[in-house]
Amino acid sequence: MTDNSENRKHDVFFYGLYMDPDTLEKVGVVPNNPRIGYVEDFELRVGNKATLLRAPGKKSHGVVYSLTHADINKLYWGAGLNEYAAEVMLAKVGNETVPVLCCNLILPPEDSESN
């Protein structure tokens, strides 16, 4: 049966601090169904904040968790990370290709930024 409630889970790809389940739990988000994976044709760019940038032939590794929209909102927009936007990507998880949400900066970091 399909869950159309506010409790339905969506696969979300994390590539930075939110890969750590303890970090999620500290803000009240319980990470469900953890899986290691990667997205193709993206690379990690760390400036003042981290993001994935399109980069043909590259791979970015991370973790996929199943979360509700309320969880995602709490991690990003509730935490003041309004510069991020959710994008749909395809992640490789084992032998499967899984559609995921991934939050990336709308504007990439400047080359002069570092963290």
C-alpha positions in Angstrom: 0.0 0.0 0.0 1.3 3.5 -0.8 1.8 5.9 2.0 0.5 9.3 1.1 0.7 10.7 4.6 3.2 13.2 6.1 5.0 10.2 7.5 6.1 8.8 4.1 9.8 8.5 3.7 12.0 9.7 0.8 15.5 8.6 0.0 17.9 11.5 0.6 21.6 11.5 -0.4 24.1 13.2 2.0 27.7 14.0 1.2 28.8 16.1 4.1 28.3 16.4 7.9 24.8 14.9 7.7 26.3 11.5 6.7 27.0 11.1 10.4 23.9 9.6 12.1 24.9 11.1 15.5 24.8 14.6 13.9 21.3 13.9 12.6 20.1 12.6 15.9 21.4 15.6 17.8 18.9 17.8 15.9 16.1 15.3 16.4 16.2 13.5 13.1 16.3 9.7 13.2 18.1 8.3 10.2 16.3 5.3 8.6 17.6 2.7 6.2 21.2 3.8 5.9 23.0 2.8 2.7 26.4 3.8 1.3 26.3 5.0 -2.3 27.5 7.5 -4.8 26.2 9.8 -7.5 27.9 10.0 -10.9 28.8 13.2 -12.7 29.1 15.3 -9.6 32.0 16.3 -7.4 32.2 17.7 -3.9 33.1 21.3 -3.5 33.7 22.7 0.0 33.7 26.4 0.5 32.1 28.1 3.5 29.5 25.4 3.0 29.7 22.1 1.0 27.8 21.3 -2.2 27.9 19.0 -5.2 28.7 20.5 -8.5 28.1 18.9 -11.9 31.3 17.3 -13.2 31.1 14.8 -16.0 33.0 11.6 -15.3 33.4 12.3 -11.5 31.7 10.5 -8.6 30.7 11.8 -5.2 30.3 9.2 -2.4 27.9 9.5 0.5 25.1 8.0 2.5 21.4 7.6 1.6 18.9 7.8 4.4 15.1 7.5 4.3 13.6 10.7 5.8 10.3 12.5 5.9 9.8 16.0 4.5 9.6 17.3 8.0 13.1 15.8 8.7 14.6 17.4 5.6 13.0 20.7 6.5 14.5 20.5 10.0 18.0 19.8 8.7 18.1 22.6 6.1 15.5 25.3 6.2 14.8 25.0 10.0 18.5 25.2 10.6 18.9 28.4 8.5 20.5 26.7 5.5 18.2 28.5 3.1 20.8 28.7 0.4 20.2 24.9 -0.3 17.7 23.6 -2.7 16.5 19.9 -3.0 17.3 18.3 -6.4 16.5 14.9 -7.7 19.5 12.7 -8.5 20.2 9.1 -9.2 22.4 7.3 -6.6 24.1 4.0 -7.1 23.5 1.9 -4.0 25.0 -1.6 -4.4 23.7 -2.9 -7.7 20.7 -0.6 -7.7 20.1 2.9 -9.1 17.9 4.8 -6.6 16.2 8.1 -7.1 17.2 10.4 -4.3 16.7 14.0 -3.1 20.0 15.9 -2.6 20.2 19.4 -1.1 22.8 21.5 -2.9 23.7 25.2 -2.8 21.9 27.2 -5.4 25.0 29.3 -6.0 28.3 27.4 -5.9 31.0 28.5 -3.4 33.6 31.0 -4.7 37.0 29.6 -5.5 38.5 31.7 -2.7 36.2 30.1 0.0 37.5 27.4 2.3 36.3 25.6 5.4 
